[in-house]
């Protein structure tokens, strides 16, 4: 079955411990709802550096990555349907790029 990477963009840090706990519970619930389709739960990531021919920039790029996961789905449409349940998408604080992983 094809695998797709979910590249998370955006989100915001919780302002209180209670908000953080609620956010974590939302992520656990969403990830749990995907069952065995969630192949690699992934992790949040820190600020990235952008490497190009003109040098290295510390700005995180035009649309900084905030985390990733890997899922299995029948096709990209099915993977996008899963991504719609992401807490960042539901809250309006972020987005998920969905790309098929291509075997080389």
MARMIKE-429701 format. One record per residue (C-alpha): x, y, z; residue number from 1. Coordinates in Angstrom, 2 decimals, decimal comma. Each point is the difference from the previous one (the first is absolute). Layout:
! MARMIKE-429701
@px:X | py:Y | pz:Z | num:NUM
...
***
This chain:
! MARMIKE-429701
@px:0,00 | py:0,00 | pz:0,00 | num:1
@px:1,35 | py:3,48 | pz:-0,80 | num:2
@px:1,48 | py:2,09 | pz:2,80 | num:3
@px:-0,49 | py:3,73 | pz:0,39 | num:4
@px:1,90 | py:2,52 | pz:2,07 | num:5
@px:-1,97 | py:2,56 | pz:1,95 | num:6
@px:2,12 | py:3,15 | pz:0,28 | num:7
@px:-1,44 | py:2,27 | pz:2,69 | num:8
@px:0,28 | py:3,77 | pz:-0,34 | num:9
@px:-1,01 | py:2,56 | pz:2,59 | num:10
@px:-1,54 | py:-0,66 | pz:3,37 | num:11
@px:0,67 | py:1,92 | pz:3,18 | num:12
@px:1,49 | py:-0,75 | pz:3,38 | num:13
@px:-2,57 | py:-0,56 | pz:2,76 | num:14
@px:-0,32 | py:2,95 | pz:2,37 | num:15
@px:-0,82 | py:-2,05 | pz:3,12 | num:16
@px:0,70 | py:-3,54 | pz:1,23 | num:17
@px:-3,73 | py:-0,73 | pz:-0,28 | num:18
@px:-0,04 | py:1,17 | pz:-3,63 | num:19
@px:3,07 | py:-2,17 | pz:-0,65 | num:20
@px:-1,71 | py:-3,06 | pz:1,51 | num:21
@px:-3,14 | py:0,58 | pz:-2,07 | num:22
@px:2,10 | py:0,44 | pz:-3,15 | num:23
@px:1,91 | py:-3,23 | pz:0,69 | num:24
@px:-3,27 | py:-1,86 | pz:0,57 | num:25
@px:-1,37 | py:1,30 | pz:-3,34 | num:26
@px:3,13 | py:-1,29 | pz:-1,79 | num:27
@px:-0,20 | py:-3,39 | pz:1,75 | num:28
@px:-3,68 | py:-0,34 | pz:-0,91 | num:29
@px:0,59 | py:0,91 | pz:-3,64 | num:30
@px:3,04 | py:-2,25 | pz:-0,38 | num:31
@px:-1,85 | py:-2,84 | pz:1,74 | num:32
@px:-2,89 | py:0,39 | pz:-2,44 | num:33
@px:2,33 | py:-0,90 | pz:-2,89 | num:34
@px:0,82 | py:-3,40 | pz:1,51 | num:35
@px:2,56 | py:-2,04 | pz:-1,94 | num:36
@px:-0,02 | py:2,54 | pz:-2,86 | num:37
@px:2,29 | py:2,14 | pz:2,17 | num:38
@px:3,36 | py:-1,57 | pz:-0,89 | num:39
@px:2,32 | py:2,60 | pz:1,59 | num:40
@px:-1,58 | py:2,33 | pz:2,58 | num:41
@px:2,89 | py:2,42 | pz:-0,52 | num:42
@px:0,92 | py:2,96 | pz:2,17 | num:43
@px:-0,10 | py:3,76 | pz:0,16 | num:44
@px:3,17 | py:1,65 | pz:-1,29 | num:45
@px:1,99 | py:3,07 | pz:0,98 | num:46
@px:0,82 | py:3,01 | pz:-2,15 | num:47
@px:1,72 | py:-1,06 | pz:-3,20 | num:48
@px:2,81 | py:1,57 | pz:-2,00 | num:49
@px:-0,42 | py:0,46 | pz:-3,73 | num:50
@px:2,98 | py:-1,17 | pz:-2,06 | num:51
@px:0,29 | py:1,34 | pz:-3,56 | num:52
@px:2,69 | py:0,87 | pz:-2,53 | num:53
@px:0,16 | py:3,49 | pz:1,49 | num:54
@px:0,70 | py:-1,22 | pz:3,55 | num:55
@px:-1,77 | py:-1,03 | pz:3,18 | num:56
@px:-2,87 | py:2,03 | pz:1,43 | num:57
@px:-1,29 | py:-0,31 | pz:3,57 | num:58
@px:-3,53 | py:1,04 | pz:-0,88 | num:59
@px:-1,73 | py:-3,39 | pz:-0,25 | num:60
@px:-0,99 | py:0,63 | pz:-3,61 | num:61
@px:-3,14 | py:1,45 | pz:-1,52 | num:62
@px:-2,32 | py:-2,52 | pz:1,68 | num:63
@px:1,87 | py:-1,58 | pz:2,93 | num:64
@px:-0,58 | py:-3,65 | pz:0,78 | num:65
@px:-1,35 | py:-0,61 | pz:3,51 | num:66
@px:-0,18 | py:-3,83 | pz:-0,09 | num:67
@px:-0,71 | py:-3,12 | pz:-2,04 | num:68
@px:-1,73 | py:-3,41 | pz:-0,03 | num:69
@px:-0,21 | py:-2,86 | pz:-2,51 | num:70
@px:-3,26 | py:-1,77 | pz:-0,83 | num:71
@px:-1,15 | py:-2,73 | pz:-2,35 | num:72
@px:-3,06 | py:0,66 | pz:-2,17 | num:73
@px:-1,56 | py:-1,31 | pz:-3,19 | num:74
@px:0,71 | py:3,28 | pz:-1,78 | num:75
@px:0,75 | py:3,68 | pz:0,59 | num:76
@px:-3,70 | py:0,84 | pz:0,30 | num:77
@px:-0,34 | py:-2,49 | pz:2,89 | num:78
@px:3,15 | py:1,37 | pz:1,65 | num:79
@px:-1,37 | py:3,56 | pz:-0,30 | num:80
@px:-3,25 | py:-1,15 | pz:1,63 | num:81
@px:2,06 | py:-1,24 | pz:2,97 | num:82
@px:1,93 | py:3,30 | pz:0,15 | num:83
@px:-3,25 | py:1,98 | pz:0,32 | num:84
@px:-0,29 | py:-1,33 | pz:3,57 | num:85
@px:3,35 | py:1,48 | pz:1,07 | num:86
@px:-0,44 | py:2,21 | pz:3,09 | num:87
@px:1,96 | py:2,83 | pz:-1,68 | num:88
@px:-2,37 | py:-0,09 | pz:-2,99 | num:89
@px:-3,12 | py:-0,12 | pz:2,18 | num:90
@px:1,19 | py:2,92 | pz:2,16 | num:91
@px:1,01 | py:2,05 | pz:-3,04 | num:92
@px:3,52 | py:0,45 | pz:1,43 | num:93
@px:1,82 | py:-1,98 | pz:-2,67 | num:94
@px:-0,08 | py:-2,21 | pz:-3,06 | num:95
@px:1,12 | py:-3,43 | pz:-1,18 | num:96
@px:1,76 | py:-0,66 | pz:-3,30 | num:97
@px:-0,71 | py:-3,52 | pz:-1,24 | num:98
@px:2,53 | py:-1,53 | pz:-2,40 | num:99
@px:0,40 | py:-3,57 | pz:-1,21 | num:100
@px:3,33 | py:-1,55 | pz:0,87 | num:101
@px:1,59 | py:-1,37 | pz:-3,17 | num:102
@px:2,27 | py:-3,05 | pz:0,18 | num:103
@px:3,29 | py:0,47 | pz:-1,80 | num:104
***
